[in-house]
Amino acid sequence: MSESTKIKAIIIDDSSQARKLLRLMLLELATDVQVVGEAENAEDGLRMILKHQPDAIFLDIEMPGKSGLQLAESLIGKNIQGKVVFTTAYNAYALKAFRLSAIDYILKPIQEDQLEEAVEKLKEDKKNRDNEVRLKALSENLQEDRNDVLCIPIVGGYEYLPVDEIEYLEADGSYVKINCTDQRSKIVSKNLKYFETALESTPKFLRSHRSFLVNMDHVTSYFKSEGGNLQLKSGQVIPVSRERKQDVQNYLS
């Protein structure tokens, strides 16, 4: 791979050992990634990002002074196209926000398969540079009094949708139809498992059937039969499979 087609990356982490380990792992596992700089704090990291305009920013969350999350928020409005990949040892609260915002993360200690998966996503995202929407969604999802928003991949970028406005999601082959409370719907080129994973830390979304993921806040009635049916506020009726019947009953009990 030529230098011009390589993924330019920056590593920002207050631990020199962590930076070295990630650099060596990238050198061994991802020859198409070129580390063009490293920084040990958010201030130096921002200067390096503005200077190099990298394709990828491997960013530690917990750092003295300004955190990685604060640095990411400061990138909004600066026309930074590089994709942020957070590296973190904990912070489950932030992990939920990452999933909803379609922001990638790697858990420490970093495992080879996780890093390889993150690099594959970076390659895909070189075609889709709309990082600003995801960072804005992340900023909203990190607010303590937030209403969660879900980042939805669309042609050429992302848009975000308040989670409370989603009534249910329906699988249609390799696509998913997102049905909203105001009768809007969106067709997305992802499978239902993608959204089930993104929403797994949002308990009100439940898989009632292999083809349906339902916002249980919009359920008004449950009718029992073989598996049963859920009736929503809109009048829509959603099937419940026999395999998912117990999950639905547990939620409603």
C-alpha positions as CSV (number, residue, x, y, z in Angstrom):
1,M,0.0,0.0,0.0
2,S,1.4,3.4,-1.0
3,E,2.0,6.1,1.6
4,S,-0.9,8.2,0.1
5,T,-3.5,5.4,0.6
6,K,-2.4,4.5,4.1
7,I,-4.6,5.4,7.1
8,K,-2.8,8.2,9.0
9,A,-3.3,7.7,12.7
10,I,-2.5,9.6,15.9
11,I,-2.3,8.1,19.4
12,I,-3.3,10.2,22.4
13,D,-2.8,8.6,25.8
14,D,-1.1,9.8,29.0
15,S,0.7,6.5,29.4
16,S,3.8,6.1,27.4
17,Q,3.6,2.3,27.8
18,A,0.1,2.3,26.4
19,R,1.1,4.4,23.4
20,K,4.1,2.1,22.7
21,L,2.0,-1.1,23.0
22,L,-0.7,0.3,20.6
23,R,1.9,1.5,18.1
24,L,3.6,-1.9,18.1
25,M,0.3,-3.7,17.7
26,L,-0.6,-1.5,14.8
27,L,2.8,-2.1,13.2
28,E,2.3,-5.9,13.5
29,L,-1.4,-6.2,12.8
30,A,-2.3,-3.3,10.5
31,T,0.4,-2.5,8.0
32,D,-2.0,-0.1,6.2
33,V,-2.1,2.2,9.3
34,Q,0.7,4.7,9.6
35,V,1.2,6.3,13.1
36,V,2.2,9.9,12.3
37,G,2.2,11.3,15.8
38,E,1.7,10.7,19.5
39,A,0.6,12.9,22.4
40,E,0.3,12.5,26.2
41,N,-2.4,15.0,26.9
42,A,-5.5,16.6,25.2
43,E,-3.8,20.0,24.5
44,D,-0.9,18.5,22.6
45,G,-3.3,16.0,21.0
46,L,-5.5,18.8,19.6
47,R,-2.5,20.6,18.2
48,M,-1.3,17.4,16.5
49,I,-4.7,16.7,15.1
50,L,-5.0,20.1,13.5
51,K,-1.4,19.8,12.1
52,H,-1.7,16.3,10.6
53,Q,-5.4,16.0,9.9
54,P,-5.3,12.2,10.5
55,D,-7.8,9.6,9.3
56,A,-7.9,8.0,12.8
57,I,-7.5,9.3,16.3
58,F,-6.9,6.6,18.9
59,L,-7.9,8.5,22.1
60,D,-7.7,7.5,25.7
61,I,-10.7,8.5,27.8
62,E,-9.1,8.9,31.2
63,M,-6.3,11.5,31.1
64,P,-5.1,14.1,33.7
65,G,-6.5,17.5,33.0
66,K,-8.9,17.5,30.0
67,S,-10.3,14.0,29.3
68,G,-10.5,12.3,26.0
69,L,-14.2,12.8,26.0
70,Q,-13.7,16.6,26.4
71,L,-11.1,16.6,23.6
72,A,-13.6,14.8,21.3
73,E,-16.3,17.4,22.1
74,S,-13.8,20.2,21.3
75,L,-13.3,18.8,17.8
76,I,-16.9,19.7,16.9
77,G,-17.0,22.7,14.5
78,K,-13.3,22.3,13.5
79,N,-14.0,20.3,10.3
80,I,-12.0,17.3,11.6
81,Q,-12.6,14.4,9.4
82,G,-10.6,11.8,11.2
83,K,-12.6,9.1,13.0
84,V,-12.2,8.9,16.8
85,V,-11.6,5.5,18.3
86,F,-11.7,5.6,22.1
87,T,-9.4,3.3,24.2
88,T,-10.7,2.7,27.7
89,A,-10.3,0.4,30.6
90,Y,-13.8,1.2,32.1
91,N,-16.6,3.8,32.1
92,A,-19.7,1.8,31.2
93,Y,-21.7,5.0,31.1
94,A,-19.6,6.3,28.2
95,L,-19.8,2.9,26.4
96,K,-23.5,3.2,26.0
97,A,-23.1,6.7,24.5
98,F,-20.5,5.3,22.1
99,R,-22.8,2.6,20.8
100,L,-25.7,4.9,20.3
101,S,-23.5,7.5,18.5
102,A,-21.8,4.9,16.2
103,I,-18.5,5.9,17.8
104,D,-15.9,3.0,18.0
105,Y,-14.0,2.0,21.1
106,I,-11.5,-0.6,22.2
107,L,-11.4,-1.9,25.7
108,K,-8.1,-2.1,27.6
109,P,-6.1,-4.3,27.8
110,I,-6.3,-4.2,24.0
111,Q,-7.0,-7.5,22.3
112,E,-5.7,-8.3,18.8
113,D,-9.2,-9.2,17.5
114,Q,-10.7,-5.9,18.8
115,L,-7.9,-3.8,17.2
116,E,-8.2,-5.7,13.9
117,E,-12.0,-5.1,13.9
118,A,-11.5,-1.4,14.6
119,V,-9.0,-1.1,11.7
120,E,-11.4,-2.7,9.4
121,K,-14.1,-0.2,10.3
122,L,-11.6,2.6,9.7
123,K,-11.1,1.3,6.2
124,E,-14.8,1.3,5.6
125,D,-15.1,4.8,7.0
126,K,-12.5,6.3,4.7
127,K,-15.4,6.4,2.2
128,N,-17.7,8.0,4.8
129,R,-16.1,11.0,6.4
130,D,-19.2,12.5,8.1
131,N,-17.6,12.5,11.6
132,E,-19.2,15.7,12.8
133,V,-22.7,14.2,13.2
134,R,-21.4,11.3,15.3
135,L,-19.4,13.6,17.6
136,K,-22.5,15.9,18.1
137,A,-24.6,12.8,18.9
138,L,-21.9,11.6,21.4
139,S,-21.9,15.1,23.0
140,E,-25.7,14.9,23.4
141,N,-25.6,11.3,24.7
142,L,-23.0,12.2,27.4
143,Q,-25.2,14.9,28.9
144,E,-26.6,13.8,32.3
145,D,-30.1,15.0,31.6
146,R,-30.0,13.8,28.0
147,N,-32.6,12.2,25.9
148,D,-30.6,9.5,24.1
149,V,-30.1,9.9,20.3
150,L,-29.2,7.1,17.9
151,C,-26.8,7.7,15.0
152,I,-28.2,6.2,11.8
153,P,-25.9,5.5,8.8
154,I,-27.3,7.0,5.6
155,V,-25.9,7.4,2.1
156,G,-22.7,9.4,2.4
157,G,-22.9,10.1,6.2
158,Y,-25.0,9.8,9.4
159,E,-28.0,11.5,10.9
160,Y,-29.3,11.1,14.4
161,L,-32.7,10.4,15.7
162,P,-34.0,10.7,19.3
163,V,-34.5,7.3,20.7
164,D,-37.9,8.2,22.3
165,E,-39.2,8.9,18.8
166,I,-38.5,5.3,17.6
167,E,-41.6,3.1,17.9
168,Y,-40.2,-0.1,16.5
169,L,-37.6,-1.5,14.0
170,E,-38.5,-4.1,11.4
171,A,-36.0,-6.3,9.6
172,D,-36.4,-6.6,5.8
173,G,-33.6,-8.8,4.5
174,S,-30.3,-6.9,4.8
175,Y,-32.2,-3.7,5.5
176,V,-34.0,-2.3,8.6
177,K,-37.1,-0.1,8.5
178,I,-37.1,2.3,11.5
179,N,-40.7,3.4,12.3
180,C,-41.2,6.6,14.2
181,T,-44.0,7.9,16.4
182,D,-44.9,10.7,13.9
183,Q,-45.5,8.1,11.1
184,R,-42.0,8.8,9.6
185,S,-40.0,5.8,8.6
186,K,-36.3,5.3,7.5
187,I,-34.8,2.5,5.6
188,V,-31.2,1.7,6.6
189,S,-28.8,-0.7,5.0
190,K,-27.9,-2.5,8.2
191,N,-29.3,-5.7,9.8
192,L,-31.4,-5.8,12.9
193,K,-28.5,-7.2,15.0
194,Y,-26.6,-3.9,14.4
195,F,-29.4,-1.9,16.1
196,E,-30.0,-4.5,18.8
197,T,-26.3,-4.1,19.8
198,A,-26.4,-0.3,19.6
199,L,-29.5,-0.2,21.8
200,E,-28.6,-3.1,24.1
201,S,-27.9,-0.8,27.1
202,T,-31.3,0.9,26.5
203,P,-33.5,-1.5,28.4
204,K,-36.8,-0.4,26.9
205,F,-35.9,-1.9,23.5
206,L,-36.8,-5.5,23.3
207,R,-36.5,-8.1,20.6
208,S,-40.1,-9.5,20.4
209,H,-39.5,-11.5,17.2
210,R,-36.6,-12.3,14.9
211,S,-37.8,-9.5,12.7
212,F,-38.9,-6.9,15.3
213,L,-37.2,-4.7,17.9
214,V,-39.8,-2.8,19.9
215,N,-39.6,0.3,22.1
216,M,-41.7,-1.0,25.0
217,D,-42.5,2.5,26.1
218,H,-45.0,2.6,23.2
219,V,-46.7,-0.7,24.0
220,T,-50.3,-0.4,25.3
221,S,-51.4,-4.1,25.4
222,Y,-50.1,-7.6,25.2
223,F,-52.4,-10.3,23.7
224,K,-51.5,-13.9,24.4
225,S,-51.8,-16.6,21.8
226,E,-49.0,-19.0,20.7
227,G,-46.4,-16.2,21.2
228,G,-48.7,-13.3,21.3
229,N,-49.0,-9.8,19.9
230,L,-48.0,-6.4,21.2
231,Q,-50.3,-3.4,20.4
232,L,-48.6,0.0,20.2
233,K,-50.0,3.4,20.9
234,S,-50.2,4.0,17.1
235,G,-52.4,0.9,16.7
236,Q,-49.7,-1.1,15.1
237,V,-49.6,-4.8,16.1
238,I,-46.2,-6.5,16.5
239,P,-45.9,-10.3,16.7
240,V,-44.2,-12.0,19.6
241,S,-42.5,-15.3,18.7
242,R,-42.8,-18.3,21.1
243,E,-39.0,-18.1,21.6
244,R,-39.4,-14.4,22.8
245,K,-42.6,-14.8,24.7
246,Q,-40.9,-15.2,28.1
247,D,-38.7,-12.2,27.6
248,V,-41.8,-10.1,26.8
249,Q,-43.7,-11.4,29.8
250,N,-40.7,-10.8,32.1
251,Y,-40.5,-7.2,30.9
252,L,-44.2,-6.5,31.4
253,S,-44.4,-8.3,34.8
